[in-house]
């Protein structure tokens, strides 16, 4: 299961979101729940657009 997620993240159109996640974690002090909430909101917005 985890390999399929990693292979999915190697898609070119998802890499900016992958790097944005690393930058967000590096420069903020959000906990995992807050990051999960932000991720859900971003996913819904991404699907709607």
C-alpha positions, 0 to 999 in steps of 0.5 A: 500500500505505501509503495502505491502512494509513493509511486502516485506522488512521483507523478509530475502534476503532484510534485508541487503539492509534495514540495509545498507540504515539506516547505509548510512543515519546515517553516510552521509549527503546525501539529499533525492534526492541523496539517491534516485539515489543511491537506483535506481542504487542499484536496477538496479544492484541487478536486473541485478545480 
